[in-house]
Amino acid sequence: MSDHVFVTGASGRVAASLIPRLVAAGHTVTGLARSKAKAQRVRAFGATCVVGELSHPTVMDEGLAGAVIVYHLAGGMRGAGIQTPDRINRLGSLSLIDRLEHAPQVKAIVFASSCAVYGDQSGAAVEDGSPARPHTRYGASKAAAEEAFEQAHRRGMPVRIARLAAVYGAGFPFLLEDWIRSGRAWLPGDGTNSIPTIHVDDAVEALVRLGTQPTQHVHYNVADCDSITSHEFYTAVAQAIEGSAPRYWSPLVPRAASLAAARLNERIQSKVAMRPRFTPDAIRLMTASIKVRTDRLRDDLGMTWMYPTARVGLDSILGVQQSRAGRP
Ligand SMILES: NC(=O)c1ccc[n+]([C@@H]2O[C@H](COP(=O)([O-])OP(=O)(O)OC[C@H]3O[C@@H](n4cnc5c(N)ncnc54)[C@H](OP(=O)(O)O)[C@@H]3O)[C@@H](O)[C@H]2O)c1
């Protein structure tokens, strides 16, 4: 069946795979982008696009007009200057929920949350819907946004919360390709922590199922089927792109010192309206150790994974890179 779909964060990386997939399935799509140039890129995927912020009610109402499915992908770890995680994720979600109250035709709202809500579980596995225990400002802001969506769900809004693992795919920053290629991949921690990951094609498959199939639950973990350590993941990336394996700080830099340096960097860069990337959140997220179960995706939604492990997914990206470089 073809439906009309509204996608916030339409200029982002996940949307760049989700929107063409929805269009190919026969849905009509309207995206929300924050500039005319980004809207042009969204239109190239076959969508229409409205231009503005989540906090602009008239733009949001225009985007939501006639929408039956809504994907809320607008969000992120840290913007420039005062664009804190709380402002982007919690307040942004509240703005959307406010406009959704005026869109009774919407039958499914899928919120892109994050496994960061689980915090650091010291390597333990978490079930779908386990309680949030964030240890970063980003995780706390996604957990607060989830809470707002859960309240809306209790009022009858058809909400589904996708707790996404780290998404990778060609060109995704999580791969750290530039650093690894140039031999500059010095990472926090010691590399033994488990990181939940998912290939972007499987993330999109899960999002499509969450938006278009009946669901039994509100919370779904969106990750692949096996765990991998940071060292294994980035060593596999290094092999794939013929770069240098990552090296880890922990034997050299005490954690308190690295967190203090990151705090100072975030304060200075945000004061001059830059987007800080070296932040306490980035350190904590890169060193958190957690495994994620995905029973609900498999059992409720019949999900099958194209890339059940990061090794398989990274191999597929290696193929892309080799053909780009004209190698066999
Ligand atoms: N990628 C991952 O590994 C991962 C993991 C867990 C959860 N998630 C969540 O999944 C969602 C999509 O991820 P992604 O990788 O596609 O992120 P992305 O590439 O960083 O894109 C984020 C999108 O959100 C938009 N945005 C940010 N702040 C906004 C605001 N205040 N108003 C309107 N739009 C705003 C951005 O617009 P501009 O282009 O104008 O900046 C962009 O379109 C995000 O919510 C992210 O937190 C992602």
PDBQT file of the ligand as one rigid body, heavy atoms in Angstrom, charges set to zero:
ROOT
HETATM    1  N1  LIG A 401      23.977   7.540  12.741  1.00  0.00    +0.000 N 
HETATM    2  C1  LIG A 401      24.030   6.869  13.893  1.00  0.00    +0.000 C 
HETATM    3  O1  LIG A 401      25.000   6.135  14.165  1.00  0.00    +0.000 OA
HETATM    4  C2  LIG A 401      22.902   6.974  14.882  1.00  0.00    +0.000 A 
HETATM    5  C3  LIG A 401      22.891   6.129  16.010  1.00  0.00    +0.000 A 
HETATM    6  C4  LIG A 401      21.861   6.260  16.937  1.00  0.00    +0.000 A 
HETATM    7  C5  LIG A 401      20.859   7.197  16.721  1.00  0.00    +0.000 A 
HETATM    8  N2  LIG A 401      20.897   7.990  15.627  1.00  0.00    +0.000 N 
HETATM    9  C6  LIG A 401      19.842   8.994  15.428  1.00  0.00    +0.000 C 
HETATM   10  O2  LIG A 401      19.232   8.763  14.164  1.00  0.00    +0.000 OA
HETATM   11  C7  LIG A 401      18.865  10.009  13.575  1.00  0.00    +0.000 C 
HETATM   12  C8  LIG A 401      19.423  10.080  12.155  1.00  0.00    +0.000 C 
HETATM   13  O3  LIG A 401      20.822   9.889  12.217  1.00  0.00    +0.000 OA
HETATM   14  P1  LIG A 401      21.760  10.344  11.008  1.00  0.00    +0.000 P 
HETATM   15  O4  LIG A 401      22.999   9.529  11.122  1.00  0.00    +0.000 OA
HETATM   16  O5  LIG A 401      21.016  10.412   9.750  1.00  0.00    +0.000 OA
HETATM   17  O6  LIG A 401      22.128  11.810  11.513  1.00  0.00    +0.000 OA
HETATM   18  P2  LIG A 401      22.749  13.020  10.649  1.00  0.00    +0.000 P 
HETATM   19  O7  LIG A 401      23.335  12.534   9.393  1.00  0.00    +0.000 OA
HETATM   20  O8  LIG A 401      23.601  13.791  11.598  1.00  0.00    +0.000 OA
HETATM   21  O9  LIG A 401      21.464  13.883  10.292  1.00  0.00    +0.000 OA
HETATM   22  C9  LIG A 401      20.720  14.525  11.303  1.00  0.00    +0.000 C 
HETATM   23  C10 LIG A 401      19.595  15.277  10.649  1.00  0.00    +0.000 C 
HETATM   24  O10 LIG A 401      18.908  16.013  11.669  1.00  0.00    +0.000 OA
HETATM   25  C11 LIG A 401      18.787  17.371  11.232  1.00  0.00    +0.000 C 
HETATM   26  N3  LIG A 401      18.691  18.261  12.391  1.00  0.00    +0.000 N 
HETATM   27  C12 LIG A 401      19.553  18.350  13.420  1.00  0.00    +0.000 A 
HETATM   28  N4  LIG A 401      19.120  19.283  14.280  1.00  0.00    +0.000 NA
HETATM   29  C13 LIG A 401      17.954  19.775  13.766  1.00  0.00    +0.000 A 
HETATM   30  C14 LIG A 401      17.015  20.757  14.188  1.00  0.00    +0.000 A 
HETATM   31  N5  LIG A 401      17.209  21.441  15.329  1.00  0.00    +0.000 N 
HETATM   32  N6  LIG A 401      15.937  21.024  13.404  1.00  0.00    +0.000 NA
HETATM   33  C15 LIG A 401      15.761  20.337  12.251  1.00  0.00    +0.000 A 
HETATM   34  N7  LIG A 401      16.604  19.380  11.807  1.00  0.00    +0.000 NA
HETATM   35  C16 LIG A 401      17.677  19.117  12.557  1.00  0.00    +0.000 A 
HETATM   36  C17 LIG A 401      20.037  17.603  10.411  1.00  0.00    +0.000 C 
HETATM   37  O11 LIG A 401      19.857  18.749   9.589  1.00  0.00    +0.000 OA
HETATM   38  P3  LIG A 401      21.150  19.482   8.921  1.00  0.00    +0.000 P 
HETATM   39  O12 LIG A 401      21.532  18.619   7.743  1.00  0.00    +0.000 OA
HETATM   40  O13 LIG A 401      20.634  20.795   8.534  1.00  0.00    +0.000 OA
HETATM   41  O14 LIG A 401      22.203  19.536   9.999  1.00  0.00    +0.000 OA
HETATM   42  C18 LIG A 401      20.071  16.306   9.614  1.00  0.00    +0.000 C 
HETATM   43  O15 LIG A 401      19.117  16.324   8.579  1.00  0.00    +0.000 OA
HETATM   44  C19 LIG A 401      19.379  11.104  14.508  1.00  0.00    +0.000 C 
HETATM   45  O16 LIG A 401      18.322  11.528  15.332  1.00  0.00    +0.000 OA
HETATM   46  C20 LIG A 401      20.425  10.397  15.353  1.00  0.00    +0.000 C 
HETATM   47  O17 LIG A 401      20.552  10.965  16.644  1.00  0.00    +0.000 OA
HETATM   48  C21 LIG A 401      21.886   7.895  14.689  1.00  0.00    +0.000 A 
ENDROOT
TORSDOF 0
